[in-house]
Amino acid sequence: MTVLFSPLGLNYGILYSAILLVRPARVVVVTSKQAIIHLHAALDAAKFFHSKFETETHMLDDPFGGFEEGRLLSRLLVSSAGSGNVVNLTGGTAAMQDCMQSLSNYLRAGVKQVREVAVIDKRDSAEQKRTPLVVGELIEVPSPRL
């Protein structure tokens, strides 16, 4: 089962794009009180094209400075891993992105299959705000060479 781990910030088009480009069986979202209002818009729109996925949501209390909180959460998120794991490193705040990177490191250390990706939208920010539900591009982030 493919699991997509993704942050959700105020630009919910990133999550929408990630779901449609990865087509996971489960989506695990890390978000904030400010951004969660966009969760259903992204999920409902994605379910129109890809209806078969479960959702799990986690919130950071401090989405801007909660790096320690995010790293603790990333340890817990390992239990949500599937046989194939895709970690989106883009979207949300720096603390959310750090949570995703930490999760990826824990998954790799636990010898879990993991792909790191970035979802990009090359349109200008005003256009992204006007029409957020446009599928962007998925870029594979190369695995670290140790």
QUIWO-V48471 format. One record per backbone hydrogen bond with DSSP energy under -1.0 kcal/mol. NH is the residue of the N-H (numbers start at 1). CO is the residue of the C=O. Records with the same first field share a line. If there is no record, write none. Layout:
NH=CO / CO
This chain:
3=84
4=26
5=86
6=28
8=30
12=10
14=11
16=12
17=13
18=14
19=15
20=16
21=17
22=18
23=19
25=2
26=2
27=54
28=4
29=56
30=6
31=58
36=32
38=35
39=36
42=38
43=39
44=40
45=41
46=42
47=43
49=46
50=46
53=51
54=25
56=27
58=29
60=31
66=62
67=65
70=66
71=67
72=68
73=69
74=70
75=71
76=72
77=73
79=76
80=77
81=78
84=1
86=3
87=115
88=5
89=117
97=93
98=94
99=95
100=96
101=97
102=98
103=99
104=100
105=101
106=102
107=103
108=104
109=105
110=106
111=108
112=107
115=85
117=87
118=139
120=137
128=124
129=125
130=126
131=127
134=132
137=120
139=118
141=116
